[in-house]
Amino acid sequence: MTQQQFLTMNTVSSNKEVALFTDNEQDGVGYGQTLGADRAQIRLSYRLSCPVPVGTTDFGDLIRRAQASKAQNRESLK
């Protein structure tokens, strides 16, 4: 799954500086670790990496933190 995301990321113009949000359970932690290990393939850097408790419904603070980190947002890719 991470390979497909990297291939997709390579199809758009991007500064490759992203915010990563994963849940804090075993699958989310493992996924984040896999992305971390594979990100060098496309020179991807994390501006913010944040595990989120399962069941979180208010993402406002996370969005503000991502914006403050200068991670590239989807709107700037258009």
MARPABA-656507 format. One line per field, with one value per residue: x, y, z of N, C-alpha, C, O in turn; residue in three letters. Coordinates in steps of 0.2 Angstrom, whole numbers, plus 2048, in hexadecimal, padded with zeros to 3 digits. Example, Ala and Ser with C-alpha at 12.3 -4.5 7.8 and 13.67 -1.06 7.14 Angstrom:
// MARPABA-656507
n.u = c(842|840)
n.v = c(7E4|7F5)
n.w = c(827|823)
ca.u = c(83E|844)
ca.v = c(7EA|7FB)
ca.w = c(827|824)
c.u = c(842|840)
c.v = c(7F0|800)
c.w = c(827|827)
o.u = c(847|843)
o.v = c(7EF|806)
o.w = c(82A|828)
resn = c(ALA|SER)
END
This chain:
// MARPABA-656507
n.u = c(804|80A|813|80B|806|811|815|80A|80B|816|811|80C|80F|819|820|823|822|81A|80C|809|7FC|7F7|7EE|7EF|7F0|7F6|7F6|7F6|802|80B|80A|80E|81B|820|81E|827|833|833|832|83E|840|839|83E|836|831|82C|823|81B|817|80A|802|7F2|7E4|7D9|7C9|7C8|7C0|7C1|7CB|7D1|7DB|7E6|7E6|7E9|7F6|7FD|7FC|803|80F|814|812|80E|7FF|7F0|7E9|7F3|7F8|7F1)
n.v = c(7FA|806|808|80B|817|81F|81E|825|831|836|83A|846|858|85D|863|858|858|853|851|844|83A|82D|820|81B|80E|7FD|7FA|807|80C|803|806|813|811|809|812|81C|815|813|81F|826|822|82A|836|83C|847|849|855|855|848|83F|834|830|82E|820|822|830|83F|84D|856|862|868|860|863|871|870|869|873|87D|877|878|86E|867|86C|864|86D|875|86D|86E)
n.w = c(800|804|7FA|7EE|7F2|7F2|7E4|7DF|7E5|7DE|7D2|7D2|7D3|7E0|7F0|7F8|806|813|81E|829|82F|839|841|853|856|853|845|83F|845|840|832|831|835|82A|81F|823|822|814|80E|809|7FC|7F4|7F7|802|80F|820|826|831|83C|842|84E|850|85C|85A|855|855|852|850|847|846|84E|849|83C|83C|842|838|82D|833|833|826|81D|80D|806|7FF|7F7|7F2|7E8|7DD)
ca.u = c(800|80E|816|806|805|817|814|805|80E|81B|80D|80A|814|819|826|824|823|813|80A|806|7F8|7F5|7EB|7F5|7F0|7FB|7F6|7F8|809|80F|809|812|822|821|81E|82D|838|833|832|844|83F|837|840|830|832|826|822|817|814|806|7FE|7EB|7E0|7D4|7C2|7C9|7BC|7C3|7D2|7D2|7E2|7EB|7E6|7ED|7FD|7FF|7FC|809|816|815|811|80B|7F8|7ED|7E7|7F9|7FA|7ED)
ca.v = c(800|80C|809|80E|81E|822|81F|82A|838|838|83C|84D|85D|85E|863|852|859|851|84F|83D|838|826|81E|819|807|7F9|7FB|80E|80D|7FF|809|819|80F|807|818|81F|811|813|826|828|820|830|83C|83F|849|84A|85B|853|841|83F|82F|832|829|81D|825|837|842|854|856|869|86A|85D|867|877|86E|868|879|880|873|879|868|86A|869|862|873|878|869|86F)
ca.w = c(800|804|7F3|7EA|7F4|7EF|7DD|7DE|7E7|7D8|7CC|7D3|7D5|7E8|7F4|7FB|80D|815|825|82A|835|83A|848|857|857|850|83E|83E|847|83B|82C|832|834|823|81B|825|81F|80D|80B|806|7F5|7F0|7FB|805|816|824|82A|837|83C|849|84F|853|85F|857|857|855|84D|84F|844|845|850|845|836|83E|843|831|82A|836|831|81F|819|807|806|7F9|7F3|7EE|7E3|7D7)
c.u = c(804|811|811|806|80B|817|80F|808|813|817|80B|810|813|81F|828|825|81B|812|807|802|7F6|7F2|7F1|7F4|7F5|7FC|7F9|800|80D|80F|80E|819|824|822|825|833|839|833|838|844|83D|839|83A|833|82C|827|81F|815|811|802|7F7|7E7|7DA|7CD|7C3|7C4|7BD|7CA|7D4|7D9|7E7|7EC|7EA|7F4|800|800|802|810|818|815|80D|804|7F5|7EB|7ED|7FB|7F6|7F0)
c.v = c(806|80D|80C|816|822|823|824|831|83A|83A|843|852|85E|85F|85D|853|859|851|848|83C|831|825|81B|812|803|7FA|802|80F|809|803|80F|817|80D|80D|81C|81C|812|81A|828|826|826|836|840|841|84A|851|85A|84C|840|839|832|82D|827|820|82D|83A|849|854|85D|86B|866|861|86D|875|86C|86E|87D|87D|875|873|86A|867|868|868|876|873|86A|873)
c.w = c(800|7FD|7EE|7EC|7F2|7E8|7DB|7DF|7E1|7D2|7CC|7D5|7DD|7EA|7F8|803|80F|81C|825|830|834|841|84C|859|853|849|83C|83F|842|834|82C|831|82D|81E|81D|822|817|80A|808|7FE|7F1|7F3|7FE|80C|819|827|831|837|843|849|852|856|85A|859|857|850|84C|84D|843|848|84C|83E|837|83E|83C|82D|82C|834|82A|81B|813|807|7FF|7F4|7EF|7E9|7DD|7D2)
o.u = c(803|812|814|805|80B|819|810|806|814|81B|808|815|80E|825|82D|829|817|817|803|805|7F3|7F3|7F6|7F7|7F8|801|7FD|803|812|815|811|81E|82A|827|828|838|83E|834|838|847|83F|836|83A|836|827|82C|821|813|814|7FD|7F8|7E7|7D7|7CC|7BE|7C4|7BB|7CF|7DA|7DD|7ED|7F1|7EF|7F9|806|806|806|815|81E|818|809|802|7F8|7EC|7EC|800|7F8|7ED)
o.v = c(80B|813|811|81A|828|828|828|836|840|83D|846|84F|860|85D|85D|84F|85D|850|847|83D|82F|829|819|810|807|7FB|802|812|80C|803|810|81A|80E|80E|81E|81F|812|81B|82D|829|826|83C|846|83D|84D|852|85D|84A|841|838|837|827|82B|821|830|837|84C|853|85E|86E|869|861|86F|879|86E|86F|880|881|873|873|86F|861|86A|867|878|875|867|874)
o.w = c(7FD|7FB|7EB|7E7|7EF|7E5|7D7|7DC|7E0|7CE|7C8|7D8|7DF|7E8|7FB|806|80E|820|820|835|82F|845|84A|85E|84F|846|838|83B|83F|831|827|82E|82B|81A|818|820|815|804|803|7FB|7EB|7F1|7FE|810|816|82A|836|832|848|845|857|853|857|85F|858|84A|847|851|840|844|84B|83C|832|83C|83B|82A|828|834|828|815|813|808|7FA|7EE|7E9|7E5|7D7|7CD)
resn = c(MET|THR|GLN|GLN|GLN|PHE|LEU|THR|MET|ASN|THR|VAL|SER|SER|ASN|LYS|GLU|VAL|ALA|LEU|PHE|THR|ASP|ASN|GLU|GLN|ASP|GLY|VAL|GLY|TYR|GLY|GLN|THR|LEU|GLY|ALA|ASP|ARG|ALA|GLN|ILE|ARG|LEU|SER|TYR|ARG|LEU|SER|CYS|PRO|VAL|PRO|VAL|GLY|THR|THR|ASP|PHE|GLY|ASP|LEU|ILE|ARG|ARG|ALA|GLN|ALA|SER|LYS|ALA|GLN|ASN|ARG|GLU|SER|LEU|LYS)
END
